[in-house]
Amino acid sequence: MLKKTLNLKGVRTLSNTEQKEIKGGFWGGCQPQLVQCFDDNDCPCGRSCGITVDTPQGPIEFFDVCQFN
């Protein structure tokens, strides 16, 4: 099925960068995934760059990973 779609005139596969730029999702939402980021624009679905994980020893911050739910 995909092969027939790609053979249509004017149809091409989007690169990963293009998919991120349009904030592509999965069935109307976004798939949880670990994505390395340097800026909020690197994160899909309007998420922000940087997460905080609460641990028994205190919070640990990861500045280069996109938030996800």
Protein Blocks (a to p, Z undefined) as FASTA:
>chain_A
ZZmmmmpghiacddfklmmmnopaeehiacddddddfbfklpghhiaediddddfkbpcd
dfkbccdZZ
